[in-house]
Amino acid sequence: MPYQPPIGYVLKQAQSLLRLRMEQELVPLRLTVSQYSCLHALKREPGISAAALARSTFVTRQSMNTMLQLLLDRGLVERPESVENGRALPTTLTAEGANVLDAAQTRVDEVERRMLSGLQHADQAALSRMLSACVNALS
């Protein structure tokens, strides 16, 4: 029987290559994968706190604050100077941020399409179910 590398190794290899290809595709937009993920999360949940953004993009709160400042400086997100209730400053996408995210999404979708191009639709659905089961088992 031919050697089969451990599933964890193949999964990590796929994840590393996926991230690399995404980073390469996002360079013309002056975005990193983490910044893209942040913009994507803000589209899904406008006003989400920086702490929740950090958790959803797998970065530290400190890194998120730095990232948000860069996105603010580029005009891709906005936040009020202060809020009446609570301490969290709600962050939202600007129109420019939404446009950049749309362009980024097109590029990321193409990377994913290339990654899955060797699989039939049914195999893609099965892979998604199986990876979700792995995530649930480890959560």
C-alpha positions in Angstrom: 0.0 0.0 0.0 1.5 3.4 -0.9 2.4 5.8 1.8 -0.4 8.2 2.9 0.7 11.2 4.9 -1.3 11.8 8.1 -4.5 13.7 7.6 -3.4 16.5 10.0 -0.3 17.0 7.9 -2.2 17.2 4.6 -4.8 19.5 6.2 -2.0 21.8 7.4 -0.3 21.8 4.0 -3.7 22.7 2.3 -4.3 25.5 4.9 -0.8 26.9 4.4 -1.0 26.8 0.6 -4.5 28.3 0.7 -3.3 31.2 2.8 -0.3 31.7 0.6 -2.4 31.9 -2.5 -4.9 34.2 -0.9 -2.1 36.5 0.3 -0.7 36.6 -3.2 -4.1 37.4 -4.7 -4.7 40.2 -2.1 -1.4 42.0 -2.7 -2.8 44.2 -5.5 -5.6 45.3 -3.1 -3.0 46.1 -0.4 -4.8 43.6 2.0 -3.6 40.7 4.1 -5.7 37.6 4.7 -6.3 38.9 8.2 -7.5 42.3 7.0 -9.7 40.6 4.4 -11.2 38.4 7.2 -11.8 41.5 9.3 -13.6 43.2 6.5 -15.6 40.1 5.8 -16.6 39.8 9.5 -17.7 43.5 9.5 -19.9 42.9 6.5 -21.6 39.9 8.3 -21.8 41.7 11.6 -21.6 45.5 11.3 -20.7 47.1 14.6 -19.1 44.0 16.1 -16.6 44.8 18.8 -12.8 44.7 18.3 -12.6 41.8 20.7 -15.1 39.8 18.8 -13.4 40.7 15.5 -10.1 39.5 17.0 -11.7 36.1 17.9 -13.3 35.7 14.5 -10.1 36.4 12.6 -7.8 34.4 14.9 -5.6 37.4 16.0 -4.9 38.9 19.4 -6.8 42.0 20.6 -3.6 44.0 20.3 -3.1 42.9 16.7 -6.7 43.7 15.9 -6.4 47.2 17.3 -3.3 47.8 15.0 -5.2 46.3 12.1 -8.2 48.4 12.7 -6.1 51.5 12.8 -4.6 50.6 9.4 -8.0 50.0 7.9 -9.3 53.3 9.4 -6.3 55.2 7.9 -7.2 53.7 4.5 -10.8 54.7 4.9 -12.1 51.1 4.7 -13.7 51.2 8.1 -15.1 53.8 10.4 -15.8 54.1 14.1 -17.2 56.9 16.2 -14.9 58.9 18.5 -17.0 57.8 21.5 -20.3 56.0 22.4 -22.9 56.8 24.9 -23.3 53.3 26.3 -20.5 50.9 27.1 -16.9 51.1 26.0 -16.7 49.2 22.7 -16.5 51.4 19.7 -18.6 49.8 16.9 -16.7 49.4 13.7 -18.4 49.4 10.3 -17.4 49.2 6.7 -17.3 52.3 4.6 -18.5 52.3 1.0 -14.8 52.1 -0.1 -14.3 49.2 2.4 -17.3 47.4 0.8 -15.9 47.9 -2.7 -12.4 46.6 -1.7 -14.1 43.7 0.1 -16.1 42.8 -3.1 -12.9 42.9 -5.1 -11.1 40.8 -2.5 -13.9 38.3 -2.4 -13.7 37.8 -6.1 -10.0 37.0 -5.8 -10.5 34.7 -2.8 -13.3 32.9 -4.5 -11.1 32.2 -7.5 -8.4 30.7 -5.2 -11.0 28.5 -3.6 -12.3 27.5 -7.0 -8.7 26.5 -8.1 -8.2 24.6 -4.8 -11.4 22.5 -5.4 -11.1 22.2 -9.1 -10.1 18.5 -8.9 -13.2 17.6 -6.9 -16.7 16.9 -8.1 -19.5 18.9 -6.6 -20.6 16.0 -4.4 -17.0 15.5 -3.2 -16.8 19.2 -2.3 -20.0 18.9 -0.2 -18.7 15.8 1.4 -15.3 17.4 2.2 -17.1 20.4 3.8 -19.2 18.1 5.9 -16.2 16.0 7.0 -14.1 19.0 7.9 -17.0 20.5 9.8 -17.3 17.2 11.8 -13.5 17.4 12.6 -13.9 21.0 13.8 -16.9 20.0 15.9 -15.0 17.1 17.4 -12.2 19.3 18.5 -14.4 22.2 19.8 
